[in-house]
């Protein structure tokens, strides 16, 4: 049984204070660490997706007007380490003029100059998407885990 005499030293006793503070703050630090790792992994996935789309765009640019959409799609899917990735390549071989800000394409007859005097071009669209799976979905900082990268390449 504690006596009044033994309680007098209790307010000055600091034994165990560090342990109590650690016990209170450790879960907060753990959540912040997991959230930072989760955000970093999502960002790395976005960069990986962008690199794969860029590789497909480079392949399309280097092959010019002879490019095949199916081959570009294969290049994009083989360049990415994520799974499953959905890649879509659209190329119709038609000529377009690009005008305005933001740029917009309008159909143009091949060989006929655009209204601004520039020659029309053929464009290929590459889009890739990936759904990121957070470590702890209920505490994820990534509000939209569906990542998408899109690029338009002038091939001719």
CNS distance restraints for C-alpha pairs under 8 A (distance, minus, plus):
assign (resid   2 and name CA) (resid   6 and name CA) 6.18 0.50 0.50
assign (resid   2 and name CA) (resid   7 and name CA) 7.04 0.50 0.50
assign (resid   3 and name CA) (resid   7 and name CA) 6.58 0.50 0.50
assign (resid   4 and name CA) (resid   8 and name CA) 6.61 0.50 0.50
assign (resid   5 and name CA) (resid   9 and name CA) 7.88 0.50 0.50
assign (resid   6 and name CA) (resid  10 and name CA) 7.39 0.50 0.50
assign (resid   7 and name CA) (resid  11 and name CA) 7.99 0.50 0.50
assign (resid   9 and name CA) (resid  13 and name CA) 6.27 0.50 0.50
assign (resid  16 and name CA) (resid  20 and name CA) 6.32 0.50 0.50
assign (resid  17 and name CA) (resid  21 and name CA) 6.19 0.50 0.50
assign (resid  18 and name CA) (resid  22 and name CA) 6.04 0.50 0.50
assign (resid  19 and name CA) (resid  23 and name CA) 6.08 0.50 0.50
assign (resid  20 and name CA) (resid  24 and name CA) 6.24 0.50 0.50
assign (resid  21 and name CA) (resid  25 and name CA) 6.17 0.50 0.50
assign (resid  22 and name CA) (resid  26 and name CA) 5.59 0.50 0.50
assign (resid  23 and name CA) (resid  27 and name CA) 7.57 0.50 0.50
assign (resid  24 and name CA) (resid  28 and name CA) 7.83 0.50 0.50
assign (resid  25 and name CA) (resid  29 and name CA) 6.29 0.50 0.50
assign (resid  26 and name CA) (resid  30 and name CA) 6.03 0.50 0.50
assign (resid  27 and name CA) (resid  31 and name CA) 6.14 0.50 0.50
assign (resid  28 and name CA) (resid  32 and name CA) 6.23 0.50 0.50
assign (resid  29 and name CA) (resid  33 and name CA) 6.05 0.50 0.50
assign (resid  30 and name CA) (resid  34 and name CA) 6.14 0.50 0.50
assign (resid  31 and name CA) (resid  35 and name CA) 5.99 0.50 0.50
assign (resid  32 and name CA) (resid  36 and name CA) 6.10 0.50 0.50
assign (resid  33 and name CA) (resid  37 and name CA) 6.20 0.50 0.50
assign (resid  34 and name CA) (resid  38 and name CA) 5.98 0.50 0.50
assign (resid  34 and name CA) (resid 135 and name CA) 7.71 0.50 0.50
assign (resid  35 and name CA) (resid  39 and name CA) 6.07 0.50 0.50
assign (resid  35 and name CA) (resid 139 and name CA) 7.50 0.50 0.50
assign (resid  35 and name CA) (resid 140 and name CA) 6.45 0.50 0.50
assign (resid  35 and name CA) (resid 141 and name CA) 6.31 0.50 0.50
assign (resid  36 and name CA) (resid  40 and name CA) 6.09 0.50 0.50
assign (resid  37 and name CA) (resid  41 and name CA) 6.13 0.50 0.50
assign (resid  38 and name CA) (resid  42 and name CA) 6.24 0.50 0.50
assign (resid  38 and name CA) (resid 134 and name CA) 6.14 0.50 0.50
assign (resid  38 and name CA) (resid 135 and name CA) 6.18 0.50 0.50
assign (resid  38 and name CA) (resid 140 and name CA) 7.18 0.50 0.50
assign (resid  38 and name CA) (resid 141 and name CA) 7.60 0.50 0.50
assign (resid  38 and name CA) (resid 142 and name CA) 7.92 0.50 0.50
assign (resid  39 and name CA) (resid  43 and name CA) 6.13 0.50 0.50
assign (resid  39 and name CA) (resid 141 and name CA) 6.64 0.50 0.50
assign (resid  39 and name CA) (resid 142 and name CA) 6.53 0.50 0.50
assign (resid  40 and name CA) (resid  44 and name CA) 6.08 0.50 0.50
assign (resid  41 and name CA) (resid  45 and name CA) 6.17 0.50 0.50
assign (resid  42 and name CA) (resid  46 and name CA) 6.27 0.50 0.50
assign (resid  42 and name CA) (resid 132 and name CA) 6.47 0.50 0.50
assign (resid  42 and name CA) (resid 134 and name CA) 7.77 0.50 0.50
assign (resid  42 and name CA) (resid 142 and name CA) 7.51 0.50 0.50
assign (resid  42 and name CA) (resid 145 and name CA) 7.83 0.50 0.50
assign (resid  43 and name CA) (resid  47 and name CA) 6.24 0.50 0.50
assign (resid  44 and name CA) (resid  48 and name CA) 6.09 0.50 0.50
assign (resid  45 and name CA) (resid  49 and name CA) 6.12 0.50 0.50
assign (resid  45 and name CA) (resid  82 and name CA) 7.31 0.50 0.50
assign (resid  45 and name CA) (resid 132 and name CA) 7.48 0.50 0.50
assign (resid  46 and name CA) (resid  50 and name CA) 6.19 0.50 0.50
assign (resid  46 and name CA) (resid 147 and name CA) 6.38 0.50 0.50
assign (resid  46 and name CA) (resid 148 and name CA) 7.73 0.50 0.50
assign (resid  46 and name CA) (resid 149 and name CA) 7.94 0.50 0.50
assign (resid  47 and name CA) (resid  51 and name CA) 6.11 0.50 0.50
assign (resid  48 and name CA) (resid  52 and name CA) 6.31 0.50 0.50
assign (resid  48 and name CA) (resid  80 and name CA) 6.37 0.50 0.50
assign (resid  48 and name CA) (resid  81 and name CA) 7.41 0.50 0.50
assign (resid  48 and name CA) (resid  82 and name CA) 7.77 0.50 0.50
assign (resid  49 and name CA) (resid  53 and name CA) 6.33 0.50 0.50
assign (resid  49 and name CA) (resid  80 and name CA) 6.53 0.50 0.50
assign (resid  49 and name CA) (resid  82 and name CA) 7.95 0.50 0.50
assign (resid  49 and name CA) (resid 128 and name CA) 7.03 0.50 0.50
assign (resid  49 and name CA) (resid 129 and name CA) 7.51 0.50 0.50
assign (resid  49 and name CA) (resid 130 and name CA) 7.71 0.50 0.50
assign (resid  49 and name CA) (resid 148 and name CA) 7.65 0.50 0.50
assign (resid  49 and name CA) (resid 149 and name CA) 6.63 0.50 0.50
assign (resid  50 and name CA) (resid  54 and name CA) 6.07 0.50 0.50
assign (resid  50 and name CA) (resid 149 and name CA) 5.88 0.50 0.50
assign (resid  51 and name CA) (resid  55 and name CA) 6.15 0.50 0.50
assign (resid  51 and name CA) (resid  79 and name CA) 7.85 0.50 0.50
assign (resid  51 and name CA) (resid  80 and name CA) 7.76 0.50 0.50
assign (resid  52 and name CA) (resid  56 and name CA) 6.34 0.50 0.50
assign (resid  52 and name CA) (resid  75 and name CA) 7.89 0.50 0.50
assign (resid  52 and name CA) (resid  76 and name CA) 5.08 0.50 0.50
assign (resid  52 and name CA) (resid  77 and name CA) 7.25 0.50 0.50
assign (resid  52 and name CA) (resid  79 and name CA) 5.06 0.50 0.50
assign (resid  52 and name CA) (resid  80 and name CA) 5.40 0.50 0.50
assign (resid  53 and name CA) (resid  57 and name CA) 6.16 0.50 0.50
assign (resid  53 and name CA) (resid  76 and name CA) 5.75 0.50 0.50
assign (resid  53 and name CA) (resid 126 and name CA) 6.77 0.50 0.50
assign (resid  53 and name CA) (resid 127 and name CA) 7.17 0.50 0.50
assign (resid  53 and name CA) (resid 128 and name CA) 6.81 0.50 0.50
assign (resid  53 and name CA) (resid 149 and name CA) 6.97 0.50 0.50
assign (resid  53 and name CA) (resid 150 and name CA) 7.25 0.50 0.50
assign (resid  53 and name CA) (resid 151 and name CA) 7.19 0.50 0.50
assign (resid  54 and name CA) (resid  58 and name CA) 6.11 0.50 0.50
assign (resid  54 and name CA) (resid 151 and name CA) 7.84 0.50 0.50
assign (resid  55 and name CA) (resid  59 and name CA) 6.20 0.50 0.50
assign (resid  55 and name CA) (resid  75 and name CA) 7.27 0.50 0.50
assign (resid  55 and name CA) (resid  76 and name CA) 6.59 0.50 0.50
assign (resid  55 and name CA) (resid  79 and name CA) 7.19 0.50 0.50
assign (resid  56 and name CA) (resid  60 and name CA) 6.17 0.50 0.50
assign (resid  56 and name CA) (resid  72 and name CA) 5.47 0.50 0.50
assign (resid  56 and name CA) (resid  73 and name CA) 7.20 0.50 0.50
assign (resid  56 and name CA) (resid  75 and name CA) 5.65 0.50 0.50
assign (resid  56 and name CA) (resid  76 and name CA) 5.04 0.50 0.50
assign (resid  56 and name CA) (resid 126 and name CA) 7.56 0.50 0.50
assign (resid  57 and name CA) (resid  61 and name CA) 6.05 0.50 0.50
assign (resid  57 and name CA) (resid  72 and name CA) 7.82 0.50 0.50
assign (resid  57 and name CA) (resid 126 and name CA) 7.30 0.50 0.50
assign (resid  57 and name CA) (resid 151 and name CA) 7.35 0.50 0.50
assign (resid  57 and name CA) (resid 152 and name CA) 7.75 0.50 0.50
assign (resid  57 and name CA) (resid 153 and name CA) 6.15 0.50 0.50
assign (resid  58 and name CA) (resid  62 and name CA) 6.09 0.50 0.50
assign (resid  59 and name CA) (resid  63 and name CA) 6.24 0.50 0.50
assign (resid  59 and name CA) (resid  72 and name CA) 6.86 0.50 0.50
assign (resid  59 and name CA) (resid  75 and name CA) 7.73 0.50 0.50
assign (resid  60 and name CA) (resid  64 and name CA) 6.16 0.50 0.50
assign (resid  60 and name CA) (resid  67 and name CA) 5.86 0.50 0.50
assign (resid  60 and name CA) (resid  72 and name CA) 6.48 0.50 0.50
assign (resid  60 and name CA) (resid 124 and name CA) 7.74 0.50 0.50
assign (resid  60 and name CA) (resid 153 and name CA) 7.32 0.50 0.50
assign (resid  60 and name CA) (resid 155 and name CA) 6.48 0.50 0.50
assign (resid  61 and name CA) (resid 153 and name CA) 6.68 0.50 0.50
assign (resid  61 and name CA) (resid 154 and name CA) 6.84 0.50 0.50
assign (resid  61 and name CA) (resid 155 and name CA) 5.14 0.50 0.50
assign (resid  62 and name CA) (resid 155 and name CA) 7.89 0.50 0.50
assign (resid  63 and name CA) (resid  67 and name CA) 5.31 0.50 0.50
assign (resid  63 and name CA) (resid 155 and name CA) 7.50 0.50 0.50
assign (resid  64 and name CA) (resid 155 and name CA) 4.43 0.50 0.50
assign (resid  64 and name CA) (resid 156 and name CA) 5.57 0.50 0.50
assign (resid  65 and name CA) (resid  93 and name CA) 7.75 0.50 0.50
assign (resid  65 and name CA) (resid 122 and name CA) 7.45 0.50 0.50
assign (resid  65 and name CA) (resid 155 and name CA) 5.51 0.50 0.50
assign (resid  65 and name CA) (resid 156 and name CA) 5.34 0.50 0.50
assign (resid  67 and name CA) (resid  71 and name CA) 7.65 0.50 0.50
assign (resid  67 and name CA) (resid  72 and name CA) 7.62 0.50 0.50
assign (resid  67 and name CA) (resid 155 and name CA) 7.87 0.50 0.50
assign (resid  68 and name CA) (resid  72 and name CA) 6.49 0.50 0.50
assign (resid  68 and name CA) (resid  91 and name CA) 7.97 0.50 0.50
assign (resid  69 and name CA) (resid  73 and name CA) 6.21 0.50 0.50
assign (resid  69 and name CA) (resid  89 and name CA) 5.58 0.50 0.50
assign (resid  69 and name CA) (resid  90 and name CA) 6.49 0.50 0.50
assign (resid  69 and name CA) (resid  91 and name CA) 6.15 0.50 0.50
assign (resid  70 and name CA) (resid  74 and name CA) 6.29 0.50 0.50
assign (resid  70 and name CA) (resid  89 and name CA) 7.33 0.50 0.50
assign (resid  71 and name CA) (resid  75 and name CA) 6.25 0.50 0.50
assign (resid  72 and name CA) (resid  76 and name CA) 6.25 0.50 0.50
assign (resid  72 and name CA) (resid  89 and name CA) 7.02 0.50 0.50
assign (resid  73 and name CA) (resid  77 and name CA) 6.20 0.50 0.50
assign (resid  73 and name CA) (resid  87 and name CA) 6.15 0.50 0.50
assign (resid  73 and name CA) (resid  88 and name CA) 6.51 0.50 0.50
assign (resid  73 and name CA) (resid  89 and name CA) 5.94 0.50 0.50
assign (resid  73 and name CA) (resid 126 and name CA) 7.95 0.50 0.50
assign (resid  74 and name CA) (resid  78 and name CA) 5.99 0.50 0.50
assign (resid  75 and name CA) (resid  79 and name CA) 6.04 0.50 0.50
assign (resid  76 and name CA) (resid  80 and name CA) 6.71 0.50 0.50
assign (resid  76 and name CA) (resid  87 and name CA) 6.99 0.50 0.50
assign (resid  77 and name CA) (resid  85 and name CA) 6.99 0.50 0.50
assign (resid  77 and name CA) (resid  86 and name CA) 7.90 0.50 0.50
assign (resid  77 and name CA) (resid  87 and name CA) 6.68 0.50 0.50
assign (resid  82 and name CA) (resid 130 and name CA) 7.73 0.50 0.50
assign (resid  83 and name CA) (resid 130 and name CA) 7.69 0.50 0.50
assign (resid  84 and name CA) (resid 130 and name CA) 6.76 0.50 0.50
assign (resid  85 and name CA) (resid 128 and name CA) 6.81 0.50 0.50
assign (resid  85 and name CA) (resid 129 and name CA) 5.84 0.50 0.50
assign (resid  85 and name CA) (resid 130 and name CA) 5.04 0.50 0.50
assign (resid  85 and name CA) (resid 131 and name CA) 7.95 0.50 0.50
assign (resid  86 and name CA) (resid 128 and name CA) 5.50 0.50 0.50
assign (resid  86 and name CA) (resid 129 and name CA) 5.26 0.50 0.50
assign (resid  86 and name CA) (resid 130 and name CA) 6.55 0.50 0.50
assign (resid  87 and name CA) (resid 126 and name CA) 7.35 0.50 0.50
assign (resid  87 and name CA) (resid 127 and name CA) 5.70 0.50 0.50
assign (resid  87 and name CA) (resid 128 and name CA) 4.18 0.50 0.50
assign (resid  87 and name CA) (resid 129 and name CA) 6.50 0.50 0.50
assign (resid  88 and name CA) (resid 126 and name CA) 5.89 0.50 0.50
assign (resid  88 and name CA) (resid 127 and name CA) 5.15 0.50 0.50
assign (resid  88 and name CA) (resid 128 and name CA) 6.20 0.50 0.50
assign (resid  89 and name CA) (resid 124 and name CA) 7.15 0.50 0.50
assign (resid  89 and name CA) (resid 125 and name CA) 5.64 0.50 0.50
assign (resid  89 and name CA) (resid 126 and name CA) 4.59 0.50 0.50
assign (resid  89 and name CA) (resid 127 and name CA) 6.41 0.50 0.50
assign (resid  90 and name CA) (resid 124 and name CA) 5.79 0.50 0.50
assign (resid  90 and name CA) (resid 125 and name CA) 5.05 0.50 0.50
assign (resid  90 and name CA) (resid 126 and name CA) 6.56 0.50 0.50
assign (resid  91 and name CA) (resid 123 and name CA) 6.74 0.50 0.50
assign (resid  91 and name CA) (resid 124 and name CA) 4.75 0.50 0.50
assign (resid  91 and name CA) (resid 125 and name CA) 6.55 0.50 0.50
assign (resid  92 and name CA) (resid 124 and name CA) 7.75 0.50 0.50
assign (resid  93 and name CA) (resid 122 and name CA) 6.01 0.50 0.50
assign (resid  93 and name CA) (resid 123 and name CA) 7.45 0.50 0.50
assign (resid  94 and name CA) (resid 107 and name CA) 7.45 0.50 0.50
assign (resid  94 and name CA) (resid 108 and name CA) 7.93 0.50 0.50
assign (resid  94 and name CA) (resid 110 and name CA) 7.48 0.50 0.50
assign (resid  94 and name CA) (resid 122 and name CA) 5.90 0.50 0.50
assign (resid  94 and name CA) (resid 123 and name CA) 7.87 0.50 0.50
assign (resid  95 and name CA) (resid 107 and name CA) 6.13 0.50 0.50
assign (resid  95 and name CA) (resid 108 and name CA) 5.47 0.50 0.50
assign (resid  95 and name CA) (resid 109 and name CA) 6.18 0.50 0.50
assign (resid  95 and name CA) (resid 110 and name CA) 5.33 0.50 0.50
assign (resid  95 and name CA) (resid 120 and name CA) 5.71 0.50 0.50
assign (resid  95 and name CA) (resid 121 and name CA) 5.09 0.50 0.50
assign (resid  95 and name CA) (resid 122 and name CA) 4.78 0.50 0.50
assign (resid  95 and name CA) (resid 123 and name CA) 7.53 0.50 0.50
assign (resid  96 and name CA) (resid 105 and name CA) 5.81 0.50 0.50
assign (resid  96 and name CA) (resid 106 and name CA) 5.32 0.50 0.50
assign (resid  96 and name CA) (resid 107 and name CA) 4.48 0.50 0.50
assign (resid  96 and name CA) (resid 108 and name CA) 4.96 0.50 0.50
assign (resid  96 and name CA) (resid 109 and name CA) 7.70 0.50 0.50
assign (resid  96 and name CA) (resid 110 and name CA) 7.98 0.50 0.50
assign (resid  96 and name CA) (resid 120 and name CA) 5.26 0.50 0.50
assign (resid  96 and name CA) (resid 121 and name CA) 5.41 0.50 0.50
assign (resid  96 and name CA) (resid 122 and name CA) 6.19 0.50 0.50
assign (resid  96 and name CA) (resid 123 and name CA) 7.46 0.50 0.50
assign (resid  97 and name CA) (resid 105 and name CA) 5.48 0.50 0.50
assign (resid  97 and name CA) (resid 106 and name CA) 5.31 0.50 0.50
assign (resid  97 and name CA) (resid 107 and name CA) 6.41 0.50 0.50
assign (resid  97 and name CA) (resid 108 and name CA) 6.18 0.50 0.50
assign (resid  97 and name CA) (resid 114 and name CA) 5.75 0.50 0.50
assign (resid  97 and name CA) (resid 118 and name CA) 7.92 0.50 0.50
assign (resid  97 and name CA) (resid 119 and name CA) 7.60 0.50 0.50
assign (resid  97 and name CA) (resid 120 and name CA) 4.99 0.50 0.50
assign (resid  97 and name CA) (resid 121 and name CA) 6.61 0.50 0.50
assign (resid  98 and name CA) (resid 103 and name CA) 6.05 0.50 0.50
assign (resid  98 and name CA) (resid 104 and name CA) 5.47 0.50 0.50
assign (resid  98 and name CA) (resid 105 and name CA) 4.60 0.50 0.50
assign (resid  98 and name CA) (resid 106 and name CA) 6.54 0.50 0.50
assign (resid  98 and name CA) (resid 120 and name CA) 7.88 0.50 0.50
assign (resid  99 and name CA) (resid 103 and name CA) 5.44 0.50 0.50
assign (resid  99 and name CA) (resid 104 and name CA) 5.55 0.50 0.50
assign (resid  99 and name CA) (resid 105 and name CA) 6.63 0.50 0.50
assign (resid  99 and name CA) (resid 106 and name CA) 7.93 0.50 0.50
assign (resid 100 and name CA) (resid 104 and name CA) 6.15 0.50 0.50
assign (resid 108 and name CA) (resid 112 and name CA) 7.24 0.50 0.50
assign (resid 108 and name CA) (resid 114 and name CA) 7.14 0.50 0.50
assign (resid 108 and name CA) (resid 120 and name CA) 6.69 0.50 0.50
assign (resid 109 and name CA) (resid 120 and name CA) 7.83 0.50 0.50
assign (resid 110 and name CA) (resid 120 and name CA) 6.46 0.50 0.50
assign (resid 110 and name CA) (resid 121 and name CA) 7.76 0.50 0.50
assign (resid 111 and name CA) (resid 119 and name CA) 7.22 0.50 0.50
assign (resid 111 and name CA) (resid 120 and name CA) 7.12 0.50 0.50
assign (resid 112 and name CA) (resid 119 and name CA) 7.15 0.50 0.50
assign (resid 112 and name CA) (resid 120 and name CA) 7.23 0.50 0.50
assign (resid 113 and name CA) (resid 117 and name CA) 5.45 0.50 0.50
assign (resid 113 and name CA) (resid 118 and name CA) 5.78 0.50 0.50
assign (resid 113 and name CA) (resid 119 and name CA) 4.81 0.50 0.50
assign (resid 113 and name CA) (resid 120 and name CA) 6.18 0.50 0.50
assign (resid 114 and name CA) (resid 118 and name CA) 5.35 0.50 0.50
assign (resid 114 and name CA) (resid 119 and name CA) 5.87 0.50 0.50
assign (resid 114 and name CA) (resid 120 and name CA) 5.93 0.50 0.50
assign (resid 121 and name CA) (resid 154 and name CA) 6.51 0.50 0.50
assign (resid 121 and name CA) (resid 155 and name CA) 7.41 0.50 0.50
assign (resid 121 and name CA) (resid 156 and name CA) 5.46 0.50 0.50
assign (resid 122 and name CA) (resid 154 and name CA) 5.79 0.50 0.50
assign (resid 122 and name CA) (resid 155 and name CA) 5.72 0.50 0.50
assign (resid 122 and name CA) (resid 156 and name CA) 5.18 0.50 0.50
assign (resid 123 and name CA) (resid 152 and name CA) 6.58 0.50 0.50
assign (resid 123 and name CA) (resid 153 and name CA) 5.50 0.50 0.50
assign (resid 123 and name CA) (resid 154 and name CA) 4.46 0.50 0.50
assign (resid 123 and name CA) (resid 155 and name CA) 5.71 0.50 0.50
assign (resid 123 and name CA) (resid 156 and name CA) 7.35 0.50 0.50
assign (resid 124 and name CA) (resid 152 and name CA) 5.66 0.50 0.50
assign (resid 124 and name CA) (resid 153 and name CA) 5.21 0.50 0.50
assign (resid 124 and name CA) (resid 154 and name CA) 6.43 0.50 0.50
assign (resid 124 and name CA) (resid 155 and name CA) 6.80 0.50 0.50
assign (resid 125 and name CA) (resid 150 and name CA) 7.34 0.50 0.50
assign (resid 125 and name CA) (resid 151 and name CA) 5.91 0.50 0.50
assign (resid 125 and name CA) (resid 152 and name CA) 4.48 0.50 0.50
assign (resid 125 and name CA) (resid 153 and name CA) 6.43 0.50 0.50
assign (resid 126 and name CA) (resid 150 and name CA) 5.64 0.50 0.50
assign (resid 126 and name CA) (resid 151 and name CA) 5.33 0.50 0.50
assign (resid 126 and name CA) (resid 152 and name CA) 6.30 0.50 0.50
assign (resid 127 and name CA) (resid 148 and name CA) 7.17 0.50 0.50
assign (resid 127 and name CA) (resid 149 and name CA) 5.73 0.50 0.50
assign (resid 127 and name CA) (resid 150 and name CA) 4.28 0.50 0.50
assign (resid 127 and name CA) (resid 151 and name CA) 6.53 0.50 0.50
assign (resid 128 and name CA) (resid 148 and name CA) 5.76 0.50 0.50
assign (resid 128 and name CA) (resid 149 and name CA) 5.45 0.50 0.50
assign (resid 128 and name CA) (resid 150 and name CA) 6.50 0.50 0.50
assign (resid 129 and name CA) (resid 146 and name CA) 7.05 0.50 0.50
assign (resid 129 and name CA) (resid 147 and name CA) 5.52 0.50 0.50
assign (resid 129 and name CA) (resid 148 and name CA) 4.28 0.50 0.50
assign (resid 129 and name CA) (resid 149 and name CA) 6.43 0.50 0.50
assign (resid 130 and name CA) (resid 146 and name CA) 5.89 0.50 0.50
assign (resid 130 and name CA) (resid 147 and name CA) 5.21 0.50 0.50
assign (resid 130 and name CA) (resid 148 and name CA) 6.52 0.50 0.50
assign (resid 131 and name CA) (resid 145 and name CA) 5.51 0.50 0.50
assign (resid 131 and name CA) (resid 146 and name CA) 4.33 0.50 0.50
assign (resid 131 and name CA) (resid 147 and name CA) 5.96 0.50 0.50
assign (resid 132 and name CA) (resid 145 and name CA) 4.88 0.50 0.50
assign (resid 132 and name CA) (resid 146 and name CA) 6.18 0.50 0.50
assign (resid 132 and name CA) (resid 147 and name CA) 7.05 0.50 0.50
assign (resid 133 and name CA) (resid 137 and name CA) 7.43 0.50 0.50
assign (resid 133 and name CA) (resid 145 and name CA) 6.86 0.50 0.50
assign (resid 134 and name CA) (resid 140 and name CA) 6.20 0.50 0.50
assign (resid 134 and name CA) (resid 142 and name CA) 7.65 0.50 0.50
assign (resid 134 and name CA) (resid 145 and name CA) 7.65 0.50 0.50
assign (resid 135 and name CA) (resid 140 and name CA) 7.48 0.50 0.50
assign (resid 136 and name CA) (resid 140 and name CA) 5.90 0.50 0.50
